[in-house]
Amino acid sequence: MIKGSHIYIRPFVAEDAVAMLALQVENRTFFERFSMERREDFYSIESQLERIRKFEKDEKNDLTYNFGIFKDDGTLLGN
């Protein structure tokens, strides 16, 4: 974990799936303006858990590293 004065970053864990889904749903229109359109099933807990599992696998294989950006109170702000 890397900590700043009001935020911190850390790798995602399975417990972040609910917050990841909420972030995606709340910002869907904005995010889709700058990235590809997502299939409806992307907006599910299972899909977010799959993303986290992929993040963990990629990190283990030294391919990519994905981090959540969190406020001090644990609120997910982004990645």
C-alpha positions in Angstrom: 0.0 0.0 0.0 1.1 3.5 -0.8 -0.4 6.2 1.5 -0.7 9.9 0.9 -2.2 12.5 3.2 -5.8 11.8 2.2 -5.7 8.8 -0.1 -4.0 5.5 -0.6 -3.5 3.0 -3.4 -3.4 -0.8 -3.1 -4.1 -3.8 -5.2 -7.8 -4.8 -5.5 -9.1 -7.7 -3.4 -12.3 -9.7 -3.7 -14.0 -7.5 -1.0 -13.7 -4.5 -3.4 -16.1 -6.0 -5.9 -19.1 -4.2 -4.5 -17.3 -0.8 -4.6 -16.0 -1.5 -8.1 -19.5 -2.3 -9.3 -20.9 0.9 -7.7 -18.1 3.0 -9.2 -18.8 1.6 -12.7 -22.6 1.9 -12.5 -22.5 5.5 -11.1 -20.0 6.6 -13.8 -21.1 4.5 -16.7 -22.1 7.2 -19.1 -18.9 9.2 -18.4 -16.6 6.1 -18.6 -18.1 4.9 -21.8 -17.4 8.3 -23.4 -13.7 7.5 -23.1 -13.5 3.7 -23.4 -15.4 0.9 -25.1 -19.0 0.2 -24.5 -19.5 -2.5 -21.9 -21.8 -5.5 -22.2 -24.6 -5.6 -19.7 -23.0 -8.5 -17.8 -20.0 -6.3 -17.0 -22.2 -4.5 -14.5 -22.5 -7.4 -12.1 -20.7 -8.5 -8.9 -19.5 -11.7 -10.7 -18.0 -9.7 -13.5 -16.2 -7.5 -11.0 -14.9 -10.5 -9.1 -13.6 -12.0 -12.5 -11.8 -8.7 -13.1 -10.2 -8.9 -9.7 -9.1 -12.5 -10.3 -7.6 -11.4 -13.6 -5.8 -8.6 -11.9 -4.3 -11.0 -9.3 -3.3 -13.5 -12.0 -1.7 -10.8 -14.2 0.2 -9.4 -11.1 1.4 -12.9 -10.2 2.7 -13.4 -13.8 4.3 -9.9 -13.8 2.2 -8.8 -16.7 0.2 -5.8 -15.4 -0.5 -4.2 -12.0 -3.9 -2.7 -11.1 -4.5 -0.6 -8.1 -7.5 1.0 -6.4 -7.3 4.6 -5.3 -9.1 5.0 -2.0 -10.0 7.8 0.3 -8.8 7.5 3.9 -12.4 6.3 4.8 -12.1 3.4 2.4 -14.2 4.9 -0.4 -13.0 3.7 -3.8 -12.3 6.7 -6.1 -10.9 5.0 -9.1 -8.1 2.8 -10.4 
